[in-house]
Amino acid sequence: MNLSSVYVTTASRSEAIVIGKAVVDLRLAACANIFDGVTSIYR
């Protein structure tokens, strides 16, 4: 099994949430974590 981690810098928390939801909804990622208080988005 291959695993990858991708870290992306965004201009705002709201932009990070939009991107996180999109990659999870498109099944490009199993989860997205938004760090600052740590918010996780899972499918």
N, C-alpha and C positions, 0 to 999 in steps of 0.2 A: 504494500500500500504506500502511495506517495502522498505526502502532506506538504502544504505550503502555507506560509504566513505572508500577508501583504499589509504593509502600513502605508496609509495615505494621509497627507496633511491637507486639511481643508481650511477655507477662510472663516467658517463659522460652524457651530454645533448643528444648526439646522441643515446646513449643506451636508455634513457628515451623516445625519439621519436619513436624508433623501438618498444619498449614495448607498448607505448600508441597506436600506429597505429594498432598493432596486437590485442589488447583487444577490440578495437572499431570495427575493421574488422570482428572479430569473434563474435561480438555482445555480448561480455561478459561485456561490459561497454557502456553506452550511450555516454560518452565523456571522454577524458583524458586531464588533465591540467598539463602543465610542467611549474613549477615555477622557475623563475629567472628573467624573463621579462614577464612572464605568456604567454605561448603559449597554445592554446586550440585546440583539435582535435575532431571534431564532425562527426557523420554520418547523 
